[in-house]
Each structure stands twice: as C-alpha cells, then as structure tokens.
Amino acid sequence: MSVQVRNVAKRYGTIDVFRGVSLTVSAGEFVAIVGESGVGKSTLLNCMAGLDTWDEGGITIDGTDLATLDDEGRALLRRHKLGFVFQAFHVLPHLDVAQNIGLPLLLLQRPDRARVEAMLEAVGLAGLGARLPQELSGGQLQRVAIARALVHRPSLLLADEPTGNLDPATAARVMEVLRAQARDSGAALVLVTHSAAAAAQADRVLQLRSDGVVSPER
C-alpha cells in the first residue's frame, strides 16, 4: 500500500494555500510533515484523506486515484483503508469509550469486542471502556482517537497534531502508541506536527514551506 501526491495545489479564490506538493509514502513508512502555521499542513492531510478538494495535481491511494471517486466512493475508501487521528479528537459524547473505538468496525459490519479490548489495552486504557468521553482527560481522549483510527487495521494512517494539546510525558506515550501500532499493522503513517520531538521519531521529515513545496527538512 502507498499514497502518492503529485504536484497538488490548493487555492482559496486566487490565493495559494500550497502548490507543487509531491510526496510518496510506502507501506510501513512513517513520514512527518512540519512547517509554520498557515502553510496548509492540515489542509494537505484533509486532501490526502479525500475530505477536502484540491485544484491541481493528483492523489492516489493504493492505486486508486481519488479524483475518480465521488463522495460516496471516497467515504467507502476511508472506511476500509484509512485511519484519521484528529487534533480535536472528534469522539462522540453519547457513546462510551469502547463504543467510540469500535465504531469503524461497526460501520464495516464486523463488530469485534475482542479487538476493541485489545486496542484499549494497547493504548493504556484497559478497564475504561464503559466510561463516557467527558470522564477522561485530554491525553486519554487522544488515545481513544488513536485506538479508533487503528482498530480496523487501516493501510494508511493520517494524524493531525496528535500531541498538540498534551503535556510532554503524555505526548511521548501517545507517539509511542501511534508508531508501535502503525508499525505492527504495516500501515503507512503520515503525521503533521509542530512538535520537534514527535517529528524526530519519523523515518523521514518533510517541510511544507510558504511556497507549498514539500522538501526534506534542513
């Protein structure tokens, strides 16, 4: 499995968010994308997930050109092949922790309590499956989001500032869980971050500059 981004540009009106962005991420590879605020890191990640549109270039996931898919086709691709860790968690407040983590499996019509319990254990939340999100700390909620993104064994994992709101100790644990689980599942992992510590764990670090070109960090 791989994801390929080829000369992608995104504009709002006549203003470039980024342009000329190209990168390839292979199965099992961990790539971090860094850059100043406002250069479009989160927007690029949303484009790679098919959650946002772009104006030039192409994005291919596992041989499928996202431009050839309609909204339903992109949703199905995300459901089967992608995991997304959002900075804002996006857990559902009316579902307990186990139900939030198991939601991707439910959407795929293959509920698996044992898999959910295994993910709770993997992210250090064993025994907390019956709690509601409002009963957890920010670090615990981020680990719920990671477990949910990984529970269905996606082939591409996208993470948007997963340590942005966490203290250093919790951030280190979150990154350890994220990388270990992605490595064990063989998923390609793309992380956008401001954190030098998080980026340092990647196999490659790319920089999204103000002119939008992804290049090796110097």
Beta strands, then each sheet from edge to edge (+ up, - down):
strand 1: 2-12
strand 2: 15-26
strand 3: 30-34
strand 4: 56-61
strand 5: 64-65
strand 6: 82-85
strand 7: 156-160
strand 8: 188-192
strand 9: 204-208
strand 10: 214-216
sheet 1: 2+ 1- 4+ 5-
sheet 2: 6+ 7+ 8+ 3+ 9+ 10-
end
